[in-house]
Amino acid sequence: MRKYEDFPVDTNSAIKSGVIHSLVGAIERMYNLLSLQLNHPVVNCIISGGDSTLLLPHIKIPVKAINYLVLEGLVVIAEDHL
């Protein structure tokens, strides 16, 4: 069974846990780099996508989940062209 663990003990859990660790690490790193560039903390990190719910419990920075970000953007574009 694949499940997230801080220190997995089987291959399947190690693969899932490794992917989650790497994605969360990349998100938090970019948040920190952007905060340094702006000279103040970023208010929110916006996350979207089908499996973003798998990452949310592990992210330790301010984050806002938007379930249908691409579709909402398309609505804005469509309304702008009416």
Residue pairs with C-beta under 8 A, 6 or more apart in sequence:
1 12
1 13
2 12
2 13
2 15
2 16
3 13
3 16
4 13
4 16
4 17
4 20
4 54
4 58
5 13
5 17
6 17
8 14
8 16
8 17
8 18
20 54
20 55
20 58
21 58
23 55
24 55
24 58
24 59
27 45
27 47
27 55
27 59
27 61
28 59
28 60
28 61
31 42
31 45
31 61
34 42
35 41
35 42
41 62
42 61
42 62
43 62
44 62
44 63
44 64
45 59
45 61
45 62
45 63
45 64
46 63
46 64
46 65
46 66
46 69
47 55
47 56
47 59
47 63
47 64
47 65
47 66
48 65
48 66
48 67
48 68
48 69
48 70
52 65
53 65
56 63
56 65
66 72
